[in-house]
Amino acid sequence: MPVSMDKQSFGKMAAAAAVLASTLAAADLAHAEQNARRNFNLPVKTLGGSQLWVDTYIHAGWRIQRNVITGHSRLLDPEDVRRAWGSLAKCNAAFARIRSETSLTVPSQHLVLLVHGIAPLPGPFDTMEAALGEAGFDATAISYPSTRGSIEDHAAGIARMLDRTDGSTTVSFVTHSMGGLVVRHLLAMDSAWKQRIKVGRIVQIAPPNQGAEMAGWVSRFRPYQLVFGKAGQGLSPSAAKSIPTLNHPFAIIAGGKGDGVGFNPLLSGDDDGVVRVSETALEHAQARLLVRANHALLVGHPQVIKATTQFLKHGMIRD
């Protein structure tokens, strides 16, 4: 009887062990499947990032971005197709593998960063980026969350990105609207990248260098403050007074009608609908150009693209 009891107990224990092993195996399989789902990437076309993404690394048109809400990262190819996502370490590893397998190199050691303004339309620099690439530059339109954080915050973010940039010996900038103020802050900062990379030339398109009267009006209203954040507050004429000037060769391209009236009847003097021509002024500009176009469309205007290319290559704008 005791022997049969021992056999019965052993049988129960064996059955329990089998159930436990099966449970653990199922848990391991579920964990593996979860990891597979987490690590799986479907190469999908993206919009390249705007208000929710900040570029943390760029190289030969490839970008690693961080989502400002979730904190996760993603790797985009030059066509803005997502090639990896998850942790920053995972995206770094994925790019290192791609870079090694394809012998990826920058097309030029002269990097040109295209810096958009506040709350831009999708792809504002697409035509400009392509034209500058054809002209022999390594041109990249970067993404930063312009309505989240101050102008100084955005400058610091670009500085961190440039600290990680490799393969470039010179960097020039093409800016639109508030992007011009961001770069003014950036170039006034004491950053590590300046020990390796020379600053070339800057082209400011519709920059509110003196602040924007329109921003001064609407910055008092709560809806504007909620939508445009600290950066929007930094566009007022009073705030613009504290922004450092430029100590590198730069050109200013303004929009307007050339008739002293401009596009916006609410603004005095010539304007592009948002920024007055007089508000773009900054001392020591090497070249100035007035183009008949409104604020949002200036960056894609053929005359603007031609003038930008000329100034970056030759330091002058020819008629």
QUINORJO-V913115 format. One record per helix or strand of 3 or more residues. SS is the DSSP state (helix for helix, strand for strand). FROM is the first residue (numbers start at 0). TO is the last residue. Records with the same first field share a line. If there is no record, write none. Layout:
SS=FROM-TO  FROM-TO
This chain:
helix=1-38  87-101  125-133  150-163  178-187  191-194  212-217  221-232  236-239  276-279  294-299  301-313
strand=52-58  61-66  72-75  80-85  109-114  137-140  169-175  197-204  249-254  286-290
